[in-house]
Amino acid sequence: MPLSHYLAALLSGIGIGFTVAAPIGPMGMLCIQRTLASGMATGLATGFGAATVHLTYSAFAVLGLGSLAQPWVEANAVVFGVVSALTLLWFALRKCDRAAGRW
């Protein structure tokens, strides 16, 4: 068999390996869903937004800013809990409205 066949098999194996090994988490699924629903530009914008958030969290971790923010977060924990609960409730109500055919 010529060398090009071996090279093609190797590249195919690498491609399949990356496809299988790539973790598709919630953000990946969101990017895929938005790309299919609204097009490439929306999917890329979602991906760039997710990457920006991950970069920000990583920068905080590397710089050790978590220890500086912890007292502020603990002091406002009740406010964060209420805002989070209201946000989840809002999402649930929107989902119920969409399921019932109301927008």
MMTF fields as JSON, N, C-alpha, C and O atoms, coordinates in Angstrom:
{
  "mmtfVersion": "1.0.0",
  "mmtfProducer": "UNKNOWN",
  "numBonds": 411,
  "numAtoms": 412,
  "numGroups": 103,
  "numChains": 1,
  "numModels": 1,
  "chainsPerModel": [1],
  "groupsPerChain": [103],
  "chainIdList": ["A"],
  "bondAtomList": [4, 2, 8, 6, 12, 10, 16, 14, 20, 18, 24, 22, 28, 26, 32, 30, 36, 34, 40, 38, 44, 42, 48, 46, 52, 50, 56, 54, 60, 58, 64, 62, 68, 66, 72, 70, 76, 74, 80, 78, 84, 82, 88, 86, 92, 90, 96, 94, 100, 98, 104, 102, 108, 106, 112, 110, 116, 114, 120, 118, 124, 122, 128, 126, 132, 130, 136, 134, 140, 138, 144, 142, 148, 146, 152, 150, 156, 154, 160, 158, 164, 162, 168, 166, 172, 170, 176, 174, 180, 178, 184, 182, 188, 186, 192, 190, 196, 194, 200, 198, 204, 202, 208, 206, 212, 210, 216, 214, 220, 218, 224, 222, 228, 226, 232, 230, 236, 234, 240, 238, 244, 242, 248, 246, 252, 250, 256, 254, 260, 258, 264, 262, 268, 266, 272, 270, 276, 274, 280, 278, 284, 282, 288, 286, 292, 290, 296, 294, 300, 298, 304, 302, 308, 306, 312, 310, 316, 314, 320, 318, 324, 322, 328, 326, 332, 330, 336, 334, 340, 338, 344, 342, 348, 346, 352, 350, 356, 354, 360, 358, 364, 362, 368, 366, 372, 370, 376, 374, 380, 378, 384, 382, 388, 386, 392, 390, 396, 394, 400, 398, 404, 402, 408, 406],
  "bondOrderList": [1, 1, 1, 1, 1, 1, 1, 1, 1, 1, 1, 1, 1, 1, 1, 1, 1, 1, 1, 1, 1, 1, 1, 1, 1, 1, 1, 1, 1, 1, 1, 1, 1, 1, 1, 1, 1, 1, 1, 1, 1, 1, 1, 1, 1, 1, 1, 1, 1, 1, 1, 1, 1, 1, 1, 1, 1, 1, 1, 1, 1, 1, 1, 1, 1, 1, 1, 1, 1, 1, 1, 1, 1, 1, 1, 1, 1, 1, 1, 1, 1, 1, 1, 1, 1, 1, 1, 1, 1, 1, 1, 1, 1, 1, 1, 1, 1, 1, 1, 1, 1, 1],
  "groupList": [{"groupName": "MET", "atomNameList": ["N", "CA", "C", "O"], "elementList": ["N", "C", "C", "O"], "formalChargeList": [0, 0, 0, 0], "bondAtomList": [1, 0, 2, 1, 3, 2], "bondOrderList": [1, 1, 2], "singleLetterCode": "M", "chemCompType": "L-PEPTIDE LINKING"}, {"groupName": "PRO", "atomNameList": ["N", "CA", "C", "O"], "elementList": ["N", "C", "C", "O"], "formalChargeList": [0, 0, 0, 0], "bondAtomList": [1, 0, 2, 1, 3, 2], "bondOrderList": [1, 1, 2], "singleLetterCode": "P", "chemCompType": "L-PEPTIDE LINKING"}, {"groupName": "LEU", "atomNameList": ["N", "CA", "C", "O"], "elementList": ["N", "C", "C", "O"], "formalChargeList": [0, 0, 0, 0], "bondAtomList": [1, 0, 2, 1, 3, 2], "bondOrderList": [1, 1, 2], "singleLetterCode": "L", "chemCompType": "L-PEPTIDE LINKING"}, {"groupName": "SER", "atomNameList": ["N", "CA", "C", "O"], "elementList": ["N", "C", "C", "O"], "formalChargeList": [0, 0, 0, 0], "bondAtomList": [1, 0, 2, 1, 3, 2], "bondOrderList": [1, 1, 2], "singleLetterCode": "S", "chemCompType": "L-PEPTIDE LINKING"}, {"groupName": "HIS", "atomNameList": ["N", "CA", "C", "O"], "elementList": ["N", "C", "C", "O"], "formalChargeList": [0, 0, 0, 0], "bondAtomList": [1, 0, 2, 1, 3, 2], "bondOrderList": [1, 1, 2], "singleLetterCode": "H", "chemCompType": "L-PEPTIDE LINKING"}, {"groupName": "TYR", "atomNameList": ["N", "CA", "C", "O"], "elementList": ["N", "C", "C", "O"], "formalChargeList": [0, 0, 0, 0], "bondAtomList": [1, 0, 2, 1, 3, 2], "bondOrderList": [1, 1, 2], "singleLetterCode": "Y", "chemCompType": "L-PEPTIDE LINKING"}, {"groupName": "ALA", "atomNameList": ["N", "CA", "C", "O"], "elementList": ["N", "C", "C", "O"], "formalChargeList": [0, 0, 0, 0], "bondAtomList": [1, 0, 2, 1, 3, 2], "bondOrderList": [1, 1, 2], "singleLetterCode": "A", "chemCompType": "L-PEPTIDE LINKING"}, {"groupName": "GLY", "atomNameList": ["N", "CA", "C", "O"], "elementList": ["N", "C", "C", "O"], "formalChargeList": [0, 0, 0, 0], "bondAtomList": [1, 0, 2, 1, 3, 2], "bondOrderList": [1, 1, 2], "singleLetterCode": "G", "chemCompType": "PEPTIDE LINKING"}, {"groupName": "ILE", "atomNameList": ["N", "CA", "C", "O"], "elementList": ["N", "C", "C", "O"], "formalChargeList": [0, 0, 0, 0], "bondAtomList": [1, 0, 2, 1, 3, 2], "bondOrderList": [1, 1, 2], "singleLetterCode": "I", "chemCompType": "L-PEPTIDE LINKING"}, {"groupName": "PHE", "atomNameList": ["N", "CA", "C", "O"], "elementList": ["N", "C", "C", "O"], "formalChargeList": [0, 0, 0, 0], "bondAtomList": [1, 0, 2, 1, 3, 2], "bondOrderList": [1, 1, 2], "singleLetterCode": "F", "chemCompType": "L-PEPTIDE LINKING"}, {"groupName": "THR", "atomNameList": ["N", "CA", "C", "O"], "elementList": ["N", "C", "C", "O"], "formalChargeList": [0, 0, 0, 0], "bondAtomList": [1, 0, 2, 1, 3, 2], "bondOrderList": [1, 1, 2], "singleLetterCode": "T", "chemCompType": "L-PEPTIDE LINKING"}, {"groupName": "VAL", "atomNameList": ["N", "CA", "C", "O"], "elementList": ["N", "C", "C", "O"], "formalChargeList": [0, 0, 0, 0], "bondAtomList": [1, 0, 2, 1, 3, 2], "bondOrderList": [1, 1, 2], "singleLetterCode": "V", "chemCompType": "L-PEPTIDE LINKING"}, {"groupName": "CYS", "atomNameList": ["N", "CA", "C", "O"], "elementList": ["N", "C", "C", "O"], "formalChargeList": [0, 0, 0, 0], "bondAtomList": [1, 0, 2, 1, 3, 2], "bondOrderList": [1, 1, 2], "singleLetterCode": "C", "chemCompType": "L-PEPTIDE LINKING"}, {"groupName": "GLN", "atomNameList": ["N", "CA", "C", "O"], "elementList": ["N", "C", "C", "O"], "formalChargeList": [0, 0, 0, 0], "bondAtomList": [1, 0, 2, 1, 3, 2], "bondOrderList": [1, 1, 2], "singleLetterCode": "Q", "chemCompType": "L-PEPTIDE LINKING"}, {"groupName": "ARG", "atomNameList": ["N", "CA", "C", "O"], "elementList": ["N", "C", "C", "O"], "formalChargeList": [0, 0, 0, 0], "bondAtomList": [1, 0, 2, 1, 3, 2], "bondOrderList": [1, 1, 2], "singleLetterCode": "R", "chemCompType": "L-PEPTIDE LINKING"}, {"groupName": "TRP", "atomNameList": ["N", "CA", "C", "O"], "elementList": ["N", "C", "C", "O"], "formalChargeList": [0, 0, 0, 0], "bondAtomList": [1, 0, 2, 1, 3, 2], "bondOrderList": [1, 1, 2], "singleLetterCode": "W", "chemCompType": "L-PEPTIDE LINKING"}, {"groupName": "GLU", "atomNameList": ["N", "CA", "C", "O"], "elementList": ["N", "C", "C", "O"], "formalChargeList": [0, 0, 0, 0], "bondAtomList": [1, 0, 2, 1, 3, 2], "bondOrderList": [1, 1, 2], "singleLetterCode": "E", "chemCompType": "L-PEPTIDE LINKING"}, {"groupName": "ASN", "atomNameList": ["N", "CA", "C", "O"], "elementList": ["N", "C", "C", "O"], "formalChargeList": [0, 0, 0, 0], "bondAtomList": [1, 0, 2, 1, 3, 2], "bondOrderList": [1, 1, 2], "singleLetterCode": "N", "chemCompType": "L-PEPTIDE LINKING"}, {"groupName": "LYS", "atomNameList": ["N", "CA", "C", "O"], "elementList": ["N", "C", "C", "O"], "formalChargeList": [0, 0, 0, 0], "bondAtomList": [1, 0, 2, 1, 3, 2], "bondOrderList": [1, 1, 2], "singleLetterCode": "K", "chemCompType": "L-PEPTIDE LINKING"}, {"groupName": "ASP", "atomNameList": ["N", "CA", "C", "O"], "elementList": ["N", "C", "C", "O"], "formalChargeList": [0, 0, 0, 0], "bondAtomList": [1, 0, 2, 1, 3, 2], "bondOrderList": [1, 1, 2], "singleLetterCode": "D", "chemCompType": "L-PEPTIDE LINKING"}],
  "groupTypeList": [0, 1, 2, 3, 4, 5, 2, 6, 6, 2, 2, 3, 7, 8, 7, 8, 7, 9, 10, 11, 6, 6, 1, 8, 7, 1, 0, 7, 0, 2, 12, 8, 13, 14, 10, 2, 6, 3, 7, 0, 6, 10, 7, 2, 6, 10, 7, 9, 7, 6, 6, 10, 11, 4, 2, 10, 5, 3, 6, 9, 6, 11, 2, 7, 2, 7, 3, 2, 6, 13, 1, 15, 11, 16, 6, 17, 6, 11, 11, 9, 7, 11, 11, 3, 6, 2, 10, 2, 2, 15, 9, 6, 2, 14, 18, 12, 19, 14, 6, 6, 7, 14, 15],
  "groupIdList": [1, 2, 3, 4, 5, 6, 7, 8, 9, 10, 11, 12, 13, 14, 15, 16, 17, 18, 19, 20, 21, 22, 23, 24, 25, 26, 27, 28, 29, 30, 31, 32, 33, 34, 35, 36, 37, 38, 39, 40, 41, 42, 43, 44, 45, 46, 47, 48, 49, 50, 51, 52, 53, 54, 55, 56, 57, 58, 59, 60, 61, 62, 63, 64, 65, 66, 67, 68, 69, 70, 71, 72, 73, 74, 75, 76, 77, 78, 79, 80, 81, 82, 83, 84, 85, 86, 87, 88, 89, 90, 91, 92, 93, 94, 95, 96, 97, 98, 99, 100, 101, 102, 103],
  "secStructList": [7, 7, 2, 2, 2, 2, 2, 2, 2, 2, 2, 2, 2, 2, 2, 2, 2, 2, 2, 2, 2, 1, 7, 7, 7, 2, 2, 2, 2, 2, 2, 2, 2, 2, 2, 2, 2, 2, 7, 2, 2, 2, 2, 2, 2, 2, 2, 2, 2, 2, 2, 2, 2, 2, 2, 2, 2, 2, 2, 2, 2, 2, 2, 6, 6, 2, 2, 2, 2, 2, 2, 2, 2, 2, 2, 6, 2, 2, 2, 2, 2, 2, 2, 2, 2, 2, 2, 2, 2, 2, 2, 2, 2, 2, 2, 2, 2, 2, 2, 6, 6, 7, 7],
  "xCoordList": [0.849, 0.0, 0.898, 1.894, 0.542, 1.38, 1.303, 0.379, 2.298, 2.407, 1.206, 0.805, 0.625, -0.515, -1.734, -2.518, -1.88, -2.983, -2.778, -3.72, -1.54, -1.238, -1.445, -1.977, -1.015, -1.186, -2.673, -3.101, -3.451, -4.892, -5.545, -6.408, -5.147, -5.704, -5.312, -6.128, -4.063, -3.604, -4.392, -4.844, -4.555, -5.299, -6.768, -7.37, -7.345, -8.731, -8.843, -9.789, -7.883, -7.884, -7.741, -8.402, -6.877, -6.706, -8.0, -8.422, -8.623, -9.884, -10.982, -11.706, -11.106, -12.117, -11.793, -12.699, -10.516, -10.116, -10.469, -10.983, -10.196, -10.544, -12.058, -12.554, -12.783, -14.238, -14.809, -15.712, -14.288, -14.79, -14.335, -15.088, -13.111, -12.545, -13.01, -12.89, -13.533, -13.941, -15.14, -16.195, -14.985, -16.13, -17.152, -16.814, -18.384, -19.447, -20.291, -21.115, -20.071, -20.8, -21.973, -22.394, -22.501, -23.67, -23.408, -24.276, -22.219, -21.936, -21.772, -22.195, -21.168, -21.056, -22.412, -22.666, -23.284, -24.635, -25.401, -26.154, -25.203, -25.863, -25.373, -26.169, -24.067, -23.518, -24.083, -24.452, -24.15, -24.689, -26.157, -26.583, -26.93, -28.362, -28.6, -29.443, -27.868, -28.071, -27.584, -28.161, -26.526, -26.054, -27.103, -27.392, -27.673, -28.686, -29.973, -30.631, -30.33, -31.579, -31.47, -32.394, -30.322, -30.236, -29.102, -29.003, -28.252, -27.196, -25.807, -25.632, -24.835, -23.428, -23.018, -22.282, -23.479, -23.072, -23.525, -22.769, -24.743, -25.245, -24.47, -24.134, -24.183, -23.402, -22.005, -21.511, -21.362, -20.027, -20.074, -19.194, -21.081, -21.211, -21.394, -20.822, -22.186, -22.377, -21.069, -20.731, -20.339, -19.05, -18.036, -17.314, -17.982, -17.061, -17.457, -16.591, -18.751, -19.203, -18.81, -18.351, -18.988, -18.604, -17.099, -16.64, -16.334, -14.878, -14.434, -13.481, -15.123, -14.785, -15.049, -14.25, -16.158, -16.474, -15.439, -14.974, -15.081, -14.075, -12.725, -12.015, -12.374, -11.121, -11.14, -10.143, -12.267, -12.376, -12.253, -11.525, -12.967, -12.873, -11.452, -10.948, -10.82, -9.442, -8.496, -7.611, -8.677, -7.822, -8.004, -7.028, -9.245, -9.481, -8.778, -8.176, -8.852, -8.221, -6.708, -6.069, -6.136, -4.686, -4.198, -3.164, -4.92, -4.497, -4.868, -4.462, -5.629, -5.991, -7.018, -7.077, -7.831, -8.822, -10.019, -10.839, -10.126, -11.221, -11.195, -12.239, -9.999, -9.895, -10.253, -10.702, -10.058, -10.444, -11.958, -12.55, -12.576, -14.01, -14.855, -16.045, -14.273, -15.057, -15.826, -17.002, -15.231, -16.021, -17.22, -18.288, -17.055, -18.145, -19.248, -20.429, -18.872, -19.857, -20.612, -21.832, -19.897, -20.545, -21.481, -22.535, -21.115, -21.961, -23.245, -24.264, -23.205, -24.368, -24.972, -25.636, -24.757, -25.219, -26.742, -27.264, -27.449, -28.916, -29.414, -30.331, -28.824, -29.224, -28.961, -29.807, -27.787, -27.473, -28.466, -28.88, -28.844, -29.812, -31.17, -31.794, -31.639, -32.945, -32.917, -33.846, -31.867, -31.755, -31.692, -32.33, -30.934, -30.835, -32.186, -32.577, -32.896, -34.208, -35.199, -35.948, -35.209, -36.112, -35.76, -36.649, -34.484, -34.056, -34.517, -35.042, -34.33, -34.774, -36.295, -36.808, -37.007, -38.464, -38.898, -39.829, -38.232, -38.533, -38.31, -39.14, -37.179, -36.915, -38.012, -38.474, -38.422, -39.451, -40.781, -41.464, -41.149, -42.404, -42.361, -43.355, -41.233, -41.091, -41.211, -41.841, -40.606, -40.673, -42.11, -42.549, -42.853, -44.26, -45.084, -45.957, -44.827, -45.558, -45.277, -46.191, -44.024, -43.678, -44.295, -44.744, -44.325, -44.919, -46.424, -47.009, -47.044, -48.48, -48.793, -49.96, -47.758, -47.965, -48.067, -48.379, -47.804, -47.831, -46.396, -45.51, -46.179, -44.84, -44.889, -43.871],
  "yCoordList": [-1.169, 0.0, 1.236, 1.282, 2.25, 3.449, 4.254, 4.116, 5.083, 5.915, 6.838, 7.125, 7.309, 8.223, 7.551, 8.212, 6.242, 5.527, 5.478, 5.656, 5.237, 5.206, 6.584, 6.711, 7.603, 8.97, 9.326, 9.95, 8.932, 9.198, 8.466, 9.028, 7.218, 6.461, 7.099, 7.173, 7.563, 8.215, 9.496, 9.732, 10.315, 11.569, 11.306, 12.023, 10.283, 9.921, 9.476, 9.847, 8.685, 8.233, 9.383, 9.412, 10.333, 11.508, 12.321, 12.771, 12.504, 13.251, 12.582, 13.244, 11.274, 10.544, 10.595, 10.728, 10.49, 10.556, 11.885, 11.925, 12.976, 14.292, 14.455, 15.056, 13.924, 14.017, 13.278, 13.778, 12.094, 11.302, 11.883, 11.868, 12.392, 12.873, 14.278, 14.68, 15.025, 16.403, 16.398, 15.861, 16.986, 17.013, 18.055, 19.218, 17.627, 18.563, 18.767, 17.926, 19.894, 20.216, 21.125, 21.25, 21.758, 22.617, 23.793, 24.156, 24.384, 25.525, 25.078, 25.779, 23.925, 23.39, 23.09, 23.372, 22.515, 22.226, 23.518, 23.582, 24.54, 25.821, 26.426, 26.947, 26.355, 26.879, 26.125, 26.736, 24.806, 23.991, 24.328, 24.509, 24.411, 24.695, 26.059, 26.192, 27.065, 28.406, 28.509, 29.247, 27.775, 27.77, 27.162, 27.705, 26.035, 25.384, 26.204, 26.227, 26.871, 27.622, 28.99, 29.426, 29.669, 31.063, 31.365, 32.484, 30.396, 30.632, 30.715, 30.727, 30.77, 30.724, 31.924, 31.758, 33.121, 34.31, 34.229, 34.584, 33.768, 33.635, 32.569, 32.758, 31.453, 30.394, 30.863, 30.56, 31.603, 32.124, 33.154, 33.168, 34.003, 34.995, 34.299, 34.725, 33.234, 32.47, 31.828, 31.848, 31.263, 30.646, 31.664, 31.395, 32.827, 33.864, 34.364, 34.649, 34.47, 34.867, 33.848, 34.216, 32.567, 31.512, 31.516, 31.35, 31.704, 31.742, 32.938, 32.837, 34.067, 35.252, 35.012, 35.408, 34.37, 34.063, 33.101, 33.294, 32.067, 31.114, 31.802, 31.512, 32.71, 33.454, 34.32, 34.397, 34.972, 35.829, 35.016, 35.402, 33.884, 33.028, 32.515, 32.455, 32.15, 31.65, 32.739, 32.481, 33.95, 35.056, 35.322, 35.562, 35.282, 35.46, 34.378, 34.659, 33.153, 32.049, 32.198, 31.983, 32.565, 32.697, 33.863, 33.754, 34.951, 36.128, 36.058, 36.919, 35.05, 34.905, 35.901, 36.225, 36.394, 37.401, 36.795, 37.525, 35.476, 34.831, 35.126, 35.333, 35.144, 35.424, 36.875, 37.174, 37.763, 39.153, 39.338, 40.156, 38.586, 38.738, 37.945, 38.224, 36.971, 36.095, 36.839, 36.535, 37.792, 38.501, 39.251, 39.281, 39.85, 40.569, 39.605, 39.897, 38.456, 37.461, 36.915, 36.762, 36.621, 36.105, 37.134, 36.773, 38.401, 39.447, 39.628, 40.052, 39.316, 39.493, 38.163, 38.105, 37.104, 35.773, 35.714, 35.061, 36.375, 36.346, 37.026, 36.528, 38.14, 38.858, 37.982, 37.887, 37.34, 36.452, 35.292, 34.901, 34.747, 33.652, 34.071, 33.342, 35.248, 35.736, 36.031, 35.665, 36.684, 36.988, 35.699, 35.598, 34.721, 33.437, 32.73, 32.198, 32.725, 32.076, 32.766, 32.094, 34.083, 34.81, 34.578, 34.48, 34.493, 34.225, 32.846, 32.697, 31.831, 30.48, 30.423, 29.738, 31.125, 31.169, 31.822, 31.349, 32.898, 33.578, 32.637, 32.578, 31.893, 30.921, 29.857, 29.486, 29.372, 28.334, 28.857, 28.155, 30.067, 30.639, 30.863, 30.638, 31.3, 31.468, 30.133, 30.036, 29.101, 27.767, 27.266, 26.666, 27.499, 27.082, 27.836, 27.249, 29.129, 29.912, 29.403, 29.308, 29.077, 28.565, 27.196, 26.894, 26.366, 25.033, 25.151, 24.317, 26.18, 26.372, 27.104, 27.292, 27.514, 28.196, 29.692, 30.365, 30.232, 31.698, 32.208, 31.574, 33.355, 33.93, 35.186, 35.861],
  "zCoordList": [0.0, 0.0, 0.0, 0.721, -0.817, -0.875, 0.419, 1.221, 0.58, 1.788, 1.955, 3.083, 0.856, 0.947, 1.613, 2.293, 1.409, 2.056, 3.573, 4.345, 3.981, 5.406, 6.032, 7.135, 5.308, 5.807, 5.905, 6.876, 4.905, 4.941, 6.107, 6.782, 6.355, 7.475, 8.799, 9.718, 8.902, 10.127, 10.388, 11.509, 9.366, 9.537, 9.855, 10.655, 9.233, 9.557, 11.007, 11.703, 11.462, 12.854, 13.83, 14.868, 13.495, 14.358, 14.404, 15.469, 13.241, 13.203, 14.008, 14.752, 13.86, 14.621, 16.109, 16.933, 16.464, 17.871, 18.506, 19.624, 17.803, 18.331, 18.44, 19.393, 17.475, 17.514, 18.709, 19.378, 18.978, 20.097, 21.435, 22.408, 21.482, 22.741, 23.106, 24.263, 22.156, 22.438, 23.379, 23.04, 24.543, 25.464, 25.016, 24.792, 24.891, 24.523, 25.77, 26.129, 26.417, 27.631, 27.332, 26.181, 28.362, 28.18, 27.235, 26.44, 27.321, 26.452, 25.004, 24.085, 24.799, 23.447, 22.849, 21.678, 23.665, 23.194, 22.884, 21.913, 23.713, 23.463, 22.144, 21.361, 21.904, 20.649, 19.452, 18.449, 19.554, 18.461, 18.224, 17.084, 19.31, 19.185, 18.547, 17.66, 18.991, 18.444, 17.005, 16.206, 16.667, 15.294, 14.375, 13.309, 14.788, 13.956, 13.875, 12.834, 14.961, 14.989, 14.314, 13.628, 14.516, 14.075, 13.11, 12.607, 12.847, 11.869, 12.485, 13.703, 11.595, 11.981, 12.842, 13.814, 12.5, 13.253, 14.707, 15.612, 14.937, 16.304, 17.06, 18.229, 16.407, 17.047, 17.411, 18.497, 16.512, 16.808, 17.939, 18.8, 17.94, 19.021, 20.365, 21.369, 20.389, 21.62, 22.062, 23.246, 21.118, 21.436, 21.951, 22.911, 21.317, 21.784, 23.173, 24.0, 23.429, 24.765, 25.818, 26.899, 25.512, 26.451, 26.685, 27.815, 25.615, 25.754, 26.597, 27.37, 26.447, 27.24, 28.729, 29.577, 29.035, 30.431, 31.017, 32.141, 30.256, 30.729, 30.932, 31.895, 30.027, 30.168, 31.419, 32.137, 31.683, 32.866, 34.147, 35.061, 34.217, 35.399, 35.585, 36.706, 34.498, 34.587, 35.065, 35.88, 34.564, 34.997, 36.483, 37.195, 36.958, 38.394, 39.196, 40.233, 38.722, 39.446, 39.461, 40.491, 38.324, 38.241, 39.105, 39.765, 39.104, 39.861, 41.334, 42.115, 41.721, 43.122, 43.588, 44.775, 42.674, 43.042, 43.766, 44.324, 43.761, 44.469, 45.951, 46.569, 46.524, 47.954, 48.274, 49.38, 47.32, 47.54, 47.407, 48.111, 46.511, 46.27, 47.252, 47.398, 47.924, 48.79, 49.884, 50.085, 50.6, 51.626, 51.041, 51.653, 49.872, 49.232, 48.809, 48.993, 48.244, 47.826, 49.036, 48.988, 50.112, 51.315, 51.93, 52.455, 51.873, 52.441, 51.628, 52.172, 50.354, 49.476, 49.036, 48.001, 49.793, 49.405, 49.289, 48.386, 50.176, 50.128, 48.855, 48.202, 48.51, 47.292, 46.069, 45.18, 46.02, 44.901, 44.826, 43.734, 45.962, 45.988, 45.468, 44.697, 45.886, 45.441, 43.938, 43.219, 43.468, 42.039, 41.222, 40.174, 41.691, 40.992, 40.949, 39.91, 42.069, 42.118, 41.18, 40.471, 41.171, 40.277, 38.808, 37.962, 38.509, 37.133, 36.69, 35.587, 37.533, 37.199, 37.057, 36.172, 37.908, 37.813, 36.504, 35.852, 36.121, 34.868, 33.681, 32.774, 33.685, 32.615, 32.569, 31.49, 33.727, 33.778, 33.24, 32.495, 33.606, 33.112, 31.608, 30.917, 31.106, 29.652, 28.943, 27.889, 29.522, 28.908, 28.908, 27.926, 29.985, 30.045, 29.023, 28.384, 28.853, 27.865, 26.457, 25.638, 26.173, 24.839, 24.614, 23.508, 25.643, 25.496, 25.247, 24.556, 25.808, 25.618, 24.31, 23.965, 23.59, 22.32, 22.421, 21.439, 23.621, 23.801, 23.827, 24.401, 23.201, 23.205, 24.005, 24.158]
}
